[in-house]
């Protein structure tokens, strides 16, 4: 950020008022504590040494609760946008929608759909947007919508095993049995190859308890039998997809915990 204020000059630019006796509400005290901890964290990163000096009296006497929170965000931008783009732009919408989709409990599928639809309208090729949108439609029982969007997804990425699996069970739900079975068999073949080395989609140590692998084997067994147990086949593939989402959620959580250990 070429036009940002140099950190070393921040304390010189602030005119701090004289401290005064102020009655602080519990909400304000809580937010102030959050601000202090946030500033302390930035201080440990050697990012706000001068900005942090003399800040407490300024916080107490001048800033509203909203201003306190804005201060933390502003300081993060001053030091070079220290937060990643996890929450920003298309990436922010994508990650938020993906998180809602793979949460074990309490996921807001409607929110995920809104996010993925917005991304698809702007850039349908962005990451796995169409596949995840199709998955969200499927979870809501919107099978025609899922079918339409997943057709685009498999055309865009013909080797996307998850897209093929969701597409296949969607076809079966809509009564397109022969093509649905063909889609599932192809998707399961791709899935078996992709998960063979326990490094699925960049995750090291994928599926240590073999939950995904066991679910996948069950689905393959039923797919080889054809359509004689169609409902069981659909449920078995749904189990595979849920196991993948659970494992992905676990991997994200483990990664965040490891990062905290190094902070």
Backbone as CSV, one residue per row, in Angstrom:
resi,resn,N_x,N_y,N_z,CA_x,CA_y,CA_z,C_x,C_y,C_z
1,UNK,0.849,-1.194,0.000,0.000,0.000,0.000,0.885,1.244,0.000
2,UNK,1.115,1.777,-1.175,2.086,2.849,-1.330,1.672,4.118,-0.621
3,UNK,0.349,4.373,-0.474,-0.115,5.631,0.097,-0.456,5.530,1.575
4,UNK,-0.145,4.401,2.230,-0.480,4.271,3.642,0.465,5.105,4.489
5,UNK,-0.003,5.486,5.688,0.803,6.293,6.600,1.908,5.434,7.183
6,UNK,3.165,5.884,7.178,4.228,5.090,7.792,3.912,4.837,9.266
7,UNK,4.108,3.597,9.696,3.780,3.239,11.068,4.581,4.057,12.065
8,UNK,5.825,4.349,11.749,6.685,5.070,12.683,6.191,6.475,12.963
9,UNK,5.327,7.038,12.085,4.840,8.396,12.270,3.466,8.467,12.923
10,UNK,2.860,7.315,13.195,1.490,7.327,13.685,1.369,8.028,15.032
11,UNK,2.275,7.726,15.960,2.157,8.301,17.299,2.369,9.808,17.263
12,UNK,3.142,10.282,16.273,3.380,11.717,16.166,2.149,12.421,15.601
13,UNK,1.370,11.720,14.780,0.218,12.346,14.147,-0.998,12.394,15.067
14,UNK,-1.035,11.574,16.123,-2.177,11.543,17.028,-1.989,12.549,18.154
15,UNK,-3.005,13.373,18.387,-3.004,14.276,19.527,-3.832,13.632,20.622
16,UNK,-3.194,13.154,21.671,-3.891,12.426,22.714,-4.437,13.387,23.754
17,UNK,-5.705,13.268,24.119,-6.292,14.145,25.130,-5.805,13.761,26.517
18,UNK,-6.013,14.661,27.447,-5.677,14.360,28.830,-6.625,13.291,29.359
19,UNK,-6.126,12.345,30.135,-7.004,11.312,30.675,-8.046,11.921,31.599
20,UNK,-9.233,11.339,31.609,-10.311,11.817,32.455,-11.035,10.630,33.054
21,UNK,-11.823,10.891,34.091,-12.578,9.826,34.740,-13.856,9.599,33.951
22,UNK,-14.050,8.367,33.468,-15.186,8.060,32.609,-15.845,6.779,33.105
23,UNK,-17.166,6.789,33.130,-17.906,5.580,33.473,-18.097,4.774,32.200
24,UNK,-17.597,3.539,32.175,-17.618,2.718,30.981,-18.656,1.616,31.116
25,UNK,-19.459,1.427,30.075,-20.471,0.373,30.077,-19.796,-0.993,29.943
26,UNK,-20.489,-2.082,30.366,-19.918,-3.423,30.197,-19.586,-3.747,28.750
27,UNK,-20.456,-3.307,27.819,-20.180,-3.564,26.395,-18.905,-2.880,25.953
28,UNK,-18.759,-1.617,26.374,-17.568,-0.862,25.998,-16.311,-1.493,26.593
29,UNK,-16.411,-1.930,27.853,-15.264,-2.574,28.492,-14.874,-3.853,27.757
30,UNK,-15.880,-4.639,27.337,-15.611,-5.882,26.623,-14.909,-5.599,25.298
31,UNK,-15.447,-4.613,24.558,-14.851,-4.292,23.265,-13.450,-3.713,23.445
32,UNK,-13.273,-2.885,24.492,-11.939,-2.342,24.754,-10.943,-3.457,25.024
33,UNK,-11.383,-4.471,25.777,-10.494,-5.591,26.048,-10.129,-6.310,24.762
34,UNK,-11.113,-6.465,23.862,-10.849,-7.090,22.568,-9.838,-6.261,21.766
35,UNK,-10.012,-4.937,21.789,-9.101,-4.058,21.055,-7.687,-4.178,21.606
36,UNK,-7.575,-4.146,22.939,-6.247,-4.255,23.548,-5.552,-5.552,23.135
37,UNK,-6.325,-6.662,23.206,-5.732,-7.941,22.849,-5.333,-7.975,21.380
38,UNK,-6.154,-7.365,20.530,-5.832,-7.322,19.104,-4.583,-6.494,18.854
39,UNK,-4.504,-5.324,19.508,-3.328,-4.481,19.349,-2.089,-5.156,19.921
40,UNK,-2.259,-5.854,21.034,-1.126,-6.582,21.607,-0.630,-7.652,20.645
41,UNK,-1.589,-8.316,19.965,-1.186,-9.329,19.001,-0.399,-8.738,17.856
42,UNK,-0.830,-7.560,17.382,-0.082,-6.888,16.320,1.267,-6.407,16.825
43,UNK,1.295,-5.996,18.094,2.555,-5.544,18.686,3.568,-6.677,18.731
44,UNK,3.087,-7.890,19.044,3.979,-9.044,19.075,4.541,-9.342,17.690
45,UNK,3.793,-8.957,16.655,4.293,-9.140,15.299,5.218,-7.996,14.874
46,UNK,5.537,-7.105,15.827,6.424,-5.951,15.568,5.836,-5.046,14.489
47,UNK,4.511,-4.923,14.498,3.868,-4.154,13.444,3.390,-2.794,13.906
48,UNK,3.069,-2.634,15.209,2.434,-1.401,15.654,3.093,-0.856,16.916
49,UNK,4.376,-0.883,16.996,5.066,-0.447,18.212,4.702,0.978,18.573
50,UNK,4.819,1.899,17.630,4.563,3.311,17.913,3.065,3.603,18.027
51,UNK,2.247,2.901,17.221,0.809,3.120,17.260,0.231,2.701,18.616
52,UNK,0.822,1.683,19.204,0.297,1.137,20.457,0.571,2.064,21.637
53,UNK,1.650,2.845,21.576,2.039,3.701,22.700,1.003,4.798,22.922
54,UNK,0.589,4.964,24.144,-0.346,6.022,24.481,-1.750,5.828,23.972
55,UNK,-2.081,4.644,23.438,-3.371,4.443,22.805,-4.502,4.288,23.817
56,UNK,-4.223,3.772,25.000,-5.305,3.414,25.911,-6.123,4.621,26.349
57,UNK,-5.483,5.725,26.715,-6.235,6.915,27.109,-7.055,7.460,25.947
58,UNK,-6.480,7.373,24.771,-7.185,7.828,23.572,-8.440,6.988,23.351
59,UNK,-8.320,5.665,23.523,-9.462,4.761,23.371,-10.539,5.100,24.379
60,UNK,-10.157,5.307,25.653,-11.128,5.519,26.712,-11.930,6.797,26.519
61,UNK,-11.274,7.834,26.069,-11.921,9.139,26.109,-12.559,9.565,24.798
62,UNK,-12.188,8.944,23.681,-12.603,9.517,22.401,-13.458,8.595,21.524
63,UNK,-13.236,7.299,21.572,-13.835,6.438,20.561,-15.114,5.774,21.045
64,UNK,-16.090,5.663,20.147,-17.298,4.881,20.408,-16.956,3.405,20.300
65,UNK,-17.944,2.552,20.639,-17.724,1.115,20.509,-17.404,0.756,19.065
66,UNK,-18.171,1.322,18.129,-17.903,1.058,16.715,-16.522,1.562,16.329
67,UNK,-16.144,2.702,16.905,-14.829,3.253,16.601,-13.707,2.370,17.098
68,UNK,-13.931,1.738,18.238,-12.908,0.831,18.774,-12.643,-0.310,17.812
69,UNK,-13.730,-0.913,17.305,-13.560,-2.013,16.365,-12.927,-1.538,15.069
70,UNK,-13.338,-0.349,14.618,-12.763,0.209,13.403,-11.275,0.459,13.564
71,UNK,-10.864,0.837,14.785,-9.451,1.086,15.050,-8.611,-0.146,14.767
72,UNK,-9.093,-1.310,15.232,-8.343,-2.541,15.002,-8.212,-2.830,13.520
73,UNK,-9.336,-2.707,12.790,-9.300,-2.968,11.357,-8.385,-1.988,10.646
74,UNK,-8.444,-0.718,11.056,-7.610,0.299,10.426,-6.135,0.007,10.647
75,UNK,-5.800,-0.373,11.881,-4.400,-0.681,12.186,-3.913,-1.850,11.347
76,UNK,-4.770,-2.836,11.121,-4.366,-3.975,10.315,-4.108,-3.554,8.878
77,UNK,-4.924,-2.627,8.359,-4.683,-2.148,7.004,-3.415,-1.305,6.931
78,UNK,-3.146,-0.515,7.985,-1.961,0.336,7.986,-0.691,-0.485,7.887
79,UNK,-0.679,-1.632,8.548,0.550,-2.439,8.543,0.635,-3.328,7.312
80,UNK,-0.146,-3.054,6.321,0.014,-3.760,5.060,-1.021,-4.834,4.825
81,UNK,-2.244,-4.599,5.338,-3.321,-5.567,5.140,-2.897,-6.939,5.623
82,UNK,-2.625,-7.026,6.932,-2.052,-8.241,7.482,-2.982,-9.435,7.417
83,UNK,-4.295,-9.221,7.324,-5.203,-10.341,7.248,-5.249,-10.855,5.819
84,UNK,-5.382,-12.171,5.629,-5.454,-12.710,4.274,-6.770,-12.349,3.612
85,UNK,-6.910,-12.737,2.335,-8.126,-12.404,1.594,-9.219,-13.431,1.826
86,UNK,-9.148,-14.158,2.930,-10.122,-15.214,3.230,-11.541,-14.661,3.248
87,UNK,-11.704,-13.402,3.729,-13.029,-12.832,3.907,-13.396,-11.827,2.823
88,UNK,-12.569,-11.663,1.804,-12.703,-10.528,0.903,-13.109,-10.985,-0.500
89,UNK,-13.994,-10.231,-1.125,-14.334,-10.422,-2.532,-14.914,-11.795,-2.838
90,UNK,-14.625,-12.286,-4.052,-15.120,-13.596,-4.453,-14.621,-14.686,-3.516
91,UNK,-13.355,-14.573,-3.119,-12.788,-15.580,-2.222,-13.532,-15.615,-0.895
92,UNK,-13.911,-14.446,-0.390,-14.660,-14.389,0.853,-16.024,-15.035,0.731
93,UNK,-16.742,-14.699,-0.350,-18.052,-15.312,-0.581,-17.927,-16.828,-0.722
94,UNK,-16.903,-17.247,-1.461,-16.707,-18.672,-1.706,-16.434,-19.417,-0.399
95,UNK,-15.506,-18.910,0.397,-15.146,-19.586,1.637,-16.299,-19.597,2.631
96,UNK,-17.037,-18.502,2.689,-18.185,-18.451,3.590,-19.244,-19.470,3.168
97,UNK,-19.540,-19.520,1.861,-20.528,-20.475,1.370,-20.073,-21.909,1.568
98,UNK,-18.817,-22.159,1.294,-18.267,-23.512,1.465,-18.335,-23.949,2.917
99,UNK,-18.025,-23.023,3.829,-18.076,-23.343,5.254,-19.499,-23.696,5.682
100,UNK,-20.485,-22.935,5.213,-21.874,-23.228,5.553,-22.293,-24.587,5.001
101,UNK,-21.739,-24.938,3.862,-22.123,-26.181,3.202,-21.548,-27.412,3.893
102,UNK,-20.333,-27.311,4.419,-19.669,-28.502,4.966,-19.755,-28.594,6.485
103,UNK,-20.354,-27.577,7.133,-20.492,-27.648,8.586,-21.279,-28.878,8.997
104,UNK,-20.823,-29.517,10.072,-21.496,-30.736,10.530,-22.915,-30.451,10.974
105,UNK,-23.112,-29.364,11.698,-24.448,-28.991,12.163,-24.632,-27.480,12.010
106,UNK,-25.860,-27.088,11.768,-26.180,-25.662,11.761,-25.772,-24.905,10.529
107,UNK,-25.388,-25.614,9.463,-24.999,-24.909,8.252,-26.184,-24.204,7.603
108,UNK,-25.948,-23.000,7.131,-26.999,-22.206,6.482,-26.908,-22.420,4.967
109,UNK,-27.651,-23.418,4.477,-27.578,-23.764,3.058,-28.116,-22.637,2.181
110,UNK,-29.137,-21.930,2.668,-29.671,-20.801,1.895,-28.602,-19.729,1.695
111,UNK,-27.820,-19.463,2.734,-26.730,-18.498,2.626,-25.683,-18.986,1.634
112,UNK,-25.378,-20.283,1.680,-24.412,-20.839,0.731,-24.900,-20.660,-0.703
113,UNK,-26.176,-20.917,-0.928,-26.740,-20.766,-2.276,-26.627,-19.320,-2.753
114,UNK,-26.969,-18.378,-1.883,-26.874,-16.960,-2.253,-25.442,-16.608,-2.655
115,UNK,-24.475,-17.069,-1.871,-23.080,-16.760,-2.162,-22.624,-17.384,-3.475
116,UNK,-22.925,-18.661,-3.663,-22.455,-19.340,-4.865,-23.167,-18.833,-6.117
117,UNK,-24.430,-18.471,-5.992,-25.126,-17.890,-7.142,-24.498,-16.560,-7.528
118,UNK,-24.134,-15.762,-6.538,-23.502,-14.466,-6.822,-22.163,-14.666,-7.533
119,UNK,-21.386,-15.640,-7.070,-20.092,-15.908,-7.706,-20.296,-16.440,-9.122
120,UNK,-21.247,-17.372,-9.274,-21.495,-17.965,-10.590,-21.931,-16.917,-11.605
121,UNK,-22.693,-15.927,-11.162,-23.105,-14.859,-12.069,-21.936,-13.985,-12.492
122,UNK,-20.954,-13.855,-11.598,-19.790,-13.021,-11.909,-18.696,-13.800,-12.617
123,UNK,-18.425,-15.014,-12.144,-17.360,-15.832,-12.727,-17.666,-17.307,-12.470
124,UNK,-18.392,-17.970,-13.356,-18.773,-19.367,-13.126,-17.599,-20.332,-13.096
125,UNK,-16.442,-19.904,-13.571,-15.268,-20.777,-13.568,-14.468,-20.675,-12.273
126,UNK,-14.920,-19.844,-11.334,-14.146,-19.605,-10.115,-14.134,-20.853,-9.230
127,UNK,-12.958,-21.425,-9.081,-12.730,-22.587,-8.238,-13.807,-23.658,-8.498
128,UNK,-14.421,-24.208,-7.450,-15.436,-25.253,-7.624,-16.845,-24.712,-7.367
129,UNK,-17.063,-23.480,-7.787,-18.329,-22.813,-7.487,-19.542,-23.588,-7.983
130,UNK,-19.522,-24.032,-9.238,-20.700,-24.703,-9.798,-20.966,-26.028,-9.095
131,UNK,-19.911,-26.762,-8.769,-20.092,-28.031,-8.050,-20.724,-27.793,-6.685
132,UNK,-20.221,-26.801,-5.960,-20.754,-26.524,-4.632,-22.172,-25.960,-4.691
133,UNK,-22.452,-25.178,-5.718,-23.818,-24.678,-5.892,-24.765,-25.843,-6.172
134,UNK,-24.328,-26.775,-7.012,-25.136,-27.955,-7.281,-25.363,-28.785,-6.030
135,UNK,-24.327,-28.894,-5.206,-24.455,-29.634,-3.952,-25.461,-28.950,-3.018
136,UNK,-25.390,-27.630,-2.959,-26.316,-26.881,-2.109,-27.757,-27.048,-2.595
137,UNK,-27.959,-26.966,-3.918,-29.301,-27.193,-4.467,-29.798,-28.598,-4.099
138,UNK,-28.911,-29.583,-4.214,-29.299,-30.962,-3.911,-29.720,-31.087,-2.449
139,UNK,-28.950,-30.482,-1.558,-29.284,-30.563,-0.134,-30.641,-29.944,0.171
140,UNK,-31.032,-28.950,-0.605,-32.333,-28.305,-0.416,-33.450,-29.025,-1.171
141,UNK,-33.124,-30.112,-1.864,-34.143,-30.839,-2.619,-34.519,-30.184,-3.927
142,UNK,-33.711,-29.264,-4.404,-33.977,-28.575,-5.667,-33.283,-29.336,-6.803
143,UNK,-33.782,-30.517,-7.094,-33.087,-31.416,-8.006,-33.013,-30.908,-9.447
144,UNK,-34.084,-30.315,-10.005,-33.941,-29.763,-11.360,-32.870,-28.673,-11.444
145,UNK,-32.819,-27.795,-10.431,-31.786,-26.751,-10.414,-30.407,-27.370,-10.287
146,UNK,-30.286,-28.389,-9.438,-28.998,-29.066,-9.271,-28.576,-29.718,-10.580
147,UNK,-29.514,-30.359,-11.264,-29.214,-31.022,-12.535,-28.681,-30.020,-13.547
148,UNK,-29.337,-28.886,-13.646,-28.948,-27.870,-14.625,-27.539,-27.347,-14.354
149,UNK,-27.248,-27.039,-13.090,-25.959,-26.424,-12.769,-24.833,-27.450,-12.810
150,UNK,-25.137,-28.709,-12.457,-24.105,-29.747,-12.460,-23.745,-30.185,-13.880
151,UNK,-24.697,-30.063,-14.820,-24.349,-30.278,-16.216,-23.240,-29.327,-16.642
152,UNK,-23.361,-28.081,-16.229,-22.328,-27.094,-16.539,-21.024,-27.420,-15.815
153,UNK,-21.161,-27.896,-14.580,-19.966,-28.183,-13.779,-19.122,-29.285,-14.407
154,UNK,-19.751,-30.386,-14.852,-18.978,-31.505,-15.412,-18.456,-31.174,-16.809
155,UNK,-19.130,-30.273,-17.509,-18.594,-29.830,-18.793,-17.371,-28.949,-18.586
156,UNK,-17.427,-28.141,-17.541,-16.312,-27.244,-17.246,-15.098,-28.009,-16.734
157,UNK,-15.337,-28.982,-15.840,-14.251,-29.791,-15.265,-14.666,-31.252,-15.349
158,UNK,-14.253,-31.898,-16.430,-14.693,-33.258,-16.694,-14.112,-34.282,-15.725
159,UNK,-13.076,-33.889,-14.972,-12.451,-34.821,-14.028,-12.823,-34.517,-12.580
160,UNK,-13.867,-33.713,-12.364,-14.311,-33.373,-11.007,-15.182,-34.508,-10.475
161,UNK,-14.574,-35.364,-9.655,-15.275,-36.552,-9.171,-16.492,-36.211,-8.312
162,UNK,-16.398,-35.140,-7.518,-17.524,-34.759,-6.663,-18.702,-34.289,-7.514
163,UNK,-18.416,-33.523,-8.553,-19.481,-33.057,-9.448,-20.193,-34.242,-10.093
164,UNK,-19.432,-35.238,-10.528,-20.034,-36.410,-11.160,-20.885,-37.203,-10.166
165,UNK,-20.424,-37.318,-8.925,-21.193,-38.062,-7.923,-22.528,-37.369,-7.630
166,UNK,-22.476,-36.054,-7.427,-23.723,-35.322,-7.147,-24.633,-35.347,-8.376
167,UNK,-24.030,-35.201,-9.547,-24.806,-35.231,-10.788,-25.498,-36.581,-10.947
168,UNK,-24.780,-37.658,-10.649,-25.342,-38.995,-10.800,-26.544,-39.240,-9.905
169,UNK,-26.424,-38.893,-8.619,-27.570,-39.126,-7.725,-28.720,-38.163,-8.038
170,UNK,-28.388,-36.999,-8.583,-29.449,-36.079,-9.015,-30.221,-36.673,-10.188
171,UNK,-29.492,-37.247,-11.136,-30.141,-37.907,-12.264,-31.047,-39.052,-11.790
172,UNK,-30.564,-39.834,-10.834,-31.378,-40.924,-10.299,-32.631,-40.389,-9.610
173,UNK,-32.471,-39.293,-8.865,-33.626,-38.683,-8.197,-34.680,-38.232,-9.207
174,UNK,-34.232,-37.822,-10.388,-35.144,-37.311,-11.413,-35.621,-38.411,-12.364
175,UNK,-35.215,-39.665,-12.094,-35.679,-40.780,-12.906,-34.868,-41.067,-14.148
176,UNK,-33.757,-40.373,-14.321,-32.871,-40.630,-15.473,-31.883,-41.722,-15.051
177,UNK,-32.389,-42.950,-14.919,-31.658,-44.003,-14.226,-30.403,-44.478,-14.944
178,UNK,-30.503,-44.758,-16.237,-29.353,-45.316,-16.952,-28.182,-44.334,-16.988
179,UNK,-28.488,-43.093,-17.336,-27.409,-42.092,-17.369,-26.921,-41.758,-15.964
180,UNK,-27.824,-41.813,-14.993,-27.410,-41.576,-13.623,-26.432,-42.622,-13.133
181,UNK,-26.726,-43.894,-13.437,-25.821,-44.968,-13.047,-24.474,-44.828,-13.738
182,UNK,-24.491,-44.444,-15.006,-23.241,-44.238,-15.745,-22.427,-43.105,-15.117
183,UNK,-23.089,-42.011,-14.754,-22.395,-40.891,-14.114,-21.777,-41.316,-12.789
184,UNK,-22.528,-42.106,-12.012,-22.024,-42.545,-10.714,-20.827,-43.464,-10.857
185,UNK,-20.887,-44.396,-11.772,-19.757,-45.312,-11.964,-18.507,-44.557,-12.384
186,UNK,-18.677,-43.590,-13.280,-17.525,-42.767,-13.670,-17.013,-41.923,-12.520
187,UNK,-17.938,-41.330,-11.762,-17.538,-40.516,-10.622,-16.838,-41.315,-9.551
188,UNK,-17.314,-42.523,-9.289,-16.682,-43.371,-8.275,-15.299,-43.836,-8.709
189,UNK,-15.130,-44.056,-10.008,-13.795,-44.404,-10.524,-12.823,-43.250,-10.315
190,UNK,-13.255,-42.054,-10.668,-12.416,-40.870,-10.451,-12.125,-40.671,-8.969
191,UNK,-13.145,-40.885,-8.139,-12.997,-40.675,-6.699,-11.995,-41.666,-6.100
192,UNK,-12.063,-42.918,-6.518,-11.136,-43.933,-6.013,-9.695,-43.583,-6.364
193,UNK,-9.481,-43.091,-7.572,-8.132,-42.694,-7.982,-7.658,-41.470,-7.212
194,UNK,-8.558,-40.511,-7.000,-8.166,-39.251,-6.346,-7.827,-39.453,-4.876
195,UNK,-8.433,-40.449,-4.225,-8.225,-40.645,-2.787,-7.275,-41.797,-2.474
196,UNK,-6.600,-42.321,-3.484,-5.792,-43.525,-3.289,-4.575,-43.301,-2.403
197,UNK,-3.993,-42.096,-2.417,-2.718,-41.877,-1.715,-2.859,-41.090,-0.419
198,UNK,-4.100,-40.934,0.074,-4.345,-40.207,1.333,-3.866,-38.750,1.276
199,UNK,-3.852,-38.173,0.080,-3.490,-36.764,-0.073,-4.539,-36.076,-0.937
200,UNK,-5.767,-36.296,-0.605,-6.874,-35.823,-1.427,-6.942,-34.302,-1.452
201,UNK,-6.948,-33.745,-2.660,-7.094,-32.299,-2.896,-6.171,-31.450,-2.020
202,UNK,-4.944,-31.912,-1.880,-3.943,-31.121,-1.154,-3.916,-31.337,0.339
203,UNK,-4.814,-32.151,0.883,-4.815,-32.420,2.319,-3.900,-33.602,2.621
204,UNK,-2.884,-33.367,3.434,-2.021,-34.464,3.861,-2.682,-35.209,5.019
205,UNK,-2.510,-36.517,5.057,-3.129,-37.292,6.114,-4.635,-37.354,5.989
206,UNK,-5.114,-37.404,4.755,-6.554,-37.428,4.503,-7.177,-38.731,5.014
207,UNK,-8.294,-38.620,5.678,-9.122,-39.757,6.089,-8.353,-40.794,6.911
208,UNK,-7.746,-40.391,8.027,-6.960,-41.347,8.823,-7.802,-42.478,9.416
209,UNK,-9.095,-42.242,9.634,-9.960,-43.283,10.193,-10.625,-44.134,9.116
210,UNK,-10.330,-43.843,7.847,-10.865,-44.607,6.709,-12.378,-44.525,6.577
211,UNK,-13.008,-43.512,7.137,-14.458,-43.377,7.017,-14.870,-43.122,5.568
212,UNK,-14.133,-42.251,4.901,-14.448,-41.953,3.502,-14.191,-43.186,2.640
213,UNK,-13.080,-43.862,2.889,-12.726,-45.041,2.089,-13.782,-46.139,2.236
214,UNK,-14.226,-46.391,3.456,-15.227,-47.432,3.688,-16.549,-47.079,3.012
215,UNK,-16.954,-45.813,3.120,-18.189,-45.365,2.459,-18.068,-45.499,0.948
216,UNK,-16.883,-45.181,0.418,-16.664,-45.294,-1.017,-16.754,-46.727,-1.507
217,UNK,-16.187,-47.654,-0.744,-16.250,-49.066,-1.138,-17.689,-49.571,-1.168
218,UNK,-18.478,-49.153,-0.202,-19.887,-49.542,-0.165,-20.625,-49.018,-1.398
219,UNK,-20.352,-47.769,-1.770,-20.999,-47.180,-2.937,-20.588,-47.902,-4.216
220,UNK,-19.311,-48.258,-4.332,-18.832,-48.984,-5.513,-19.531,-50.342,-5.619
221,UNK,-19.640,-51.030,-4.498,-20.294,-52.340,-4.480,-21.735,-52.238,-5.000
222,UNK,-22.467,-51.247,-4.538,-23.855,-51.091,-4.963,-23.957,-50.636,-6.414
223,UNK,-23.019,-49.780,-6.846,-23.038,-49.315,-8.233,-22.790,-50.467,-9.198
224,UNK,-21.956,-51.410,-8.809,-21.671,-52.570,-9.665,-22.890,-53.486,-9.787
225,UNK,-23.760,-53.450,-8.808,-24.966,-54.278,-8.844,-26.042,-53.681,-9.737
226,UNK,-25.835,-52.435,-10.165,-26.810,-51.805,-11.046,-27.905,-51.096,-10.274
227,UNK,-29.114,-51.139,-10.819,-30.217,-50.350,-10.270,-31.182,-51.172,-9.408
228,UNK,-30.816,-52.378,-9.109,-31.737,-53.211,-8.333,-31.930,-52.690,-6.909
229,UNK,-30.957,-51.948,-6.401,-31.095,-51.309,-5.090,-30.833,-49.807,-5.241
230,UNK,-31.629,-49.191,-6.067,-31.432,-47.787,-6.425,-31.425,-46.877,-5.198
231,UNK,-32.403,-47.023,-4.326,-32.478,-46.149,-3.149,-31.249,-46.313,-2.254
232,UNK,-30.803,-47.555,-2.078,-29.598,-47.794,-1.275,-28.371,-47.183,-1.939
233,UNK,-28.327,-47.236,-3.243,-27.204,-46.643,-3.979,-27.167,-45.136,-3.771
234,UNK,-28.320,-44.495,-3.874,-28.378,-43.048,-3.658,-27.899,-42.705,-2.252
235,UNK,-28.415,-43.447,-1.264,-28.019,-43.172,0.126,-26.535,-43.424,0.347
236,UNK,-25.998,-44.433,-0.301,-24.572,-44.739,-0.112,-23.685,-43.625,-0.671
237,UNK,-24.075,-43.053,-1.811,-23.297,-41.944,-2.383,-23.469,-40.687,-1.545
238,UNK,-24.669,-40.464,-1.030,-24.872,-39.346,-0.108,-23.980,-39.503,1.130
239,UNK,-23.807,-40.734,1.592,-22.923,-40.992,2.732,-21.478,-40.665,2.381
240,UNK,-21.064,-41.011,1.165,-19.712,-40.665,0.715,-19.511,-39.155,0.733
241,UNK,-20.460,-38.435,0.174,-20.352,-36.976,0.099,-20.327,-36.358,1.491
242,UNK,-21.160,-36.860,2.391,-21.172,-36.344,3.761,-19.863,-36.657,4.467
243,UNK,-19.318,-37.852,4.232,-18.037,-38.217,4.845,-16.909,-37.327,4.335
244,UNK,-16.947,-36.997,3.052,-15.944,-36.086,2.476,-16.049,-34.717,3.131
245,UNK,-17.271,-34.211,3.282,-17.473,-32.897,3.900,-17.020,-32.897,5.358
246,UNK,-17.348,-33.963,6.089,-16.914,-34.056,7.488,-15.390,-34.069,7.595
247,UNK,-14.763,-34.829,6.713,-13.305,-34.918,6.750,-12.667,-33.587,6.348
248,UNK,-13.258,-32.921,5.366,-12.733,-31.622,4.954,-12.862,-30.603,6.082
249,UNK,-14.014,-30.617,6.760,-14.204,-29.739,7.913,-13.159,-30.030,8.982
250,UNK,-12.914,-31.306,9.243,-11.906,-31.713,10.231,-10.517,-31.234,9.816
251,UNK,-10.191,-31.376,8.543,-8.875,-30.950,8.051,-8.687,-29.445,8.212
252,UNK,-9.741,-28.680,7.906,-9.662,-27.223,8.054,-9.466,-26.859,9.515
253,UNK,-10.200,-27.522,10.408,-10.074,-27.254,11.846,-8.670,-27.585,12.340
254,UNK,-8.153,-28.733,11.932,-6.815,-29.136,12.363,-5.764,-28.149,11.863
255,UNK,-5.923,-27.699,10.638,-4.972,-26.732,10.076,-5.005,-25.426,10.851
256,UNK,-6.218,-24.961,11.225,-6.329,-23.716,11.979,-5.696,-23.862,13.363
257,UNK,-5.842,-25.039,13.985,-5.242,-25.266,15.294,-3.719,-25.275,15.213
258,UNK,-3.188,-25.857,14.147,-1.738,-25.869,13.962,-1.190,-24.471,13.754
259,UNK,-1.953,-23.654,13.012,-1.500,-22.281,12.776,-1.485,-21.488,14.079
260,UNK,-2.480,-21.726,14.966,-2.523,-21.027,16.237,-1.314,-21.361,17.096
261,UNK,-0.810,-22.580,16.987,0.338,-22.981,17.786,1.587,-22.213,17.419
262,UNK,1.641,-21.708,16.175,2.815,-20.975,15.711,2.650,-19.476,15.807
263,UNK,1.463,-19.031,16.212,1.226,-17.571,16.321,1.784,-17.028,17.625
